Amino acid sequence: MPRNGTGEGTLVTHAVEAHGARIPLLGLGTWELSGRTCTRIVEQALRLGYRHLDTAHIYDNEREVGDGLRASGVPRDEVFVTTKIWPSHFAPHDLERSAKERLTRLRLSEVDLLLLHWPNPNVPLAETLPALAKVKREGLARHIGISNFTVALVEEAVRLSPEPLVCNQIEVHPFLDQSKVVSACRKHGLAVVAYSPIARGQAARDPTLIEIGKAHGKSAVQVCLRWLVQQDIVVIPRTAKIERLSSNAAIFDFMLSDDEMARIGKLAHPRGRVVNYSFSGAPQWD
Ligand SMILES: NC(=O)c1ccc[n+]([C@@H]2O[C@H](COP(=O)([O-])OP(=O)(O)OC[C@H]3O[C@@H](n4cnc5c(N)ncnc54)[C@H](OP(=O)(O)O)[C@@H]3O)[C@@H](O)[C@H]2O)c1
């Protein structure tokens, strides 16, 4: 980042701690990034100061994410890399095989965080979580966690996991009330990682976010991301446009007032969810 307030050299210091993991508050989402675009965006983001990358088996871009990491010249141990196991691989042997394949694709010897991507109702957590813990103990992942887990599933996962779970990655942005699952995560010391943190671009058009942004000389997207990080919620906005990387990261040089935080908190509505999916074992996702 340039030093004019976007925070060059300081992005790394903005992090949350959870069960020994230090997770940078800002990461780069990579869903739907592919090929050279993906490699270039990852490389450029790291050059600008991002130190956290989010990918997954199902995004089919781990190779490009790894290539971008190496092309950036940023030392491997300075970057927090997350990937995810797809639920059709939650049976213990499949999970271990898939974890190894993730590392092969990324061309890394370990990832910082390995997540269960979505709950799979067909495989008991009592089998999957010990397998995930084993992968951690074998050194393939420094930390483990979950994604898209509801309050009840967070409780069950925490109870069954032989190793601490460091995060639940879930959809969080101002248009969706996630207060119950966020509370459940906090109760058990899990970090909350917000996916679709700008509601897949919708935040840019919201009149309240635009108005609050004007008071701070910031965009609606920056206000949206600030609202999350100011609650110690990790954000992983995704862009395919290099010119947006810097502005999406310029969220650590201003503060929202309590009143502004509360106003943004009232934007939630019942149809606010932007990712409508639940894993049912459908073969096309295998
Ligand atoms: N665990 C899960 O199940 C799960 C589910 C969904 C997502 N995720 C992760 O979370 C990441 C982020 O979520 P997401 O990709 O769904 O959505 P998002 O980050 O909320 O929004 C991405 C969209 O916003 C646009 N955008 C980015 N910066 C912008 C800006 N400054 N102004 C206006 N528009 C902007 C992007 O367009 P341009 O590319 O044109 O900039 C893109 O269309 C994903 O990439 C993925 O890594 C995880």
The ligand as an ORCA input file, in Angstrom:
! r2SCAN-3c Opt
* xyz 0 1
  N     -16.793    -20.157      2.356
  C     -17.689    -19.963      1.410
  O     -18.634    -20.738      1.229
  C     -17.569    -18.754      0.524
  C     -18.678    -18.341     -0.241
  C     -18.536    -17.194     -1.016
  C     -17.330    -16.494     -1.038
  N     -16.254    -16.948     -0.309
  C     -14.950    -16.245     -0.323
  O     -15.179    -14.872     -0.044
  C     -14.633    -14.075     -1.081
  C     -15.422    -12.782     -1.239
  O     -16.786    -13.029     -1.525
  P     -17.439    -12.820     -2.965
  O     -16.411    -12.978     -4.004
  O     -18.638    -13.693     -2.987
  O     -18.022    -11.335     -2.936
  P     -17.519     -9.883     -2.491
  O     -16.089     -9.861     -2.200
  O     -18.500     -9.388     -1.475
  O     -17.833     -9.053     -3.824
  C     -17.158     -9.300     -5.016
  C     -17.826     -8.436     -6.095
  O     -17.709     -7.057     -5.740
  C     -17.081     -6.334     -6.794
  N     -16.172     -5.354     -6.175
  C     -14.996     -5.577     -5.540
  N     -14.460     -4.431     -5.088
  C     -15.326     -3.447     -5.455
  C     -15.326     -2.040     -5.291
  N     -14.321     -1.417     -4.665
  N     -16.379     -1.333     -5.784
  C     -17.398     -1.957     -6.417
  N     -17.458     -3.292     -6.611
  C     -16.421     -4.032     -6.130
  C     -16.324     -7.366     -7.604
  O     -16.284     -6.978     -8.952
  P     -14.870     -6.746     -9.725
  O     -14.184     -8.073     -9.746
  O     -15.328     -6.265    -11.067
  O     -14.120     -5.718     -8.932
  C     -17.192     -8.617     -7.444
  O     -18.238     -8.594     -8.411
  C     -14.709    -15.014     -2.296
  O     -13.962    -14.545     -3.391
  C     -14.230    -16.292     -1.681
  O     -12.819    -16.284     -1.532
  C     -16.375    -18.059      0.480
*
